Amino acid sequence: MTSWWLFLVFYAGMMPISWGLLYSVPVILSWEWFPERKGLISGLIIGAHGFASFISSFIATAIVNPNN
């Protein structure tokens, strides 16, 4: 970013909106499919997202800095 205010708008405004959309859609749809196991399904979705971030960090590191 070239501007502090532009960074602030994206970091404080756009990221929470995208995270809300990322989590809410699959969680709400899974609650409709499995109404008796809302906690389990929510935990699996959030855990899968965290695990995917963990794995993709290694892939991104290998792409950006292949020679360490």
Buried (B, 14 or more C-beta within 10 A) or exposed (E): EEEEEEEEEEEEEEEEEEEEEEBEEBBEEBEEEEEEEEEEBBEBBEEEBEEEEEEEEEEEEEEEEEEE
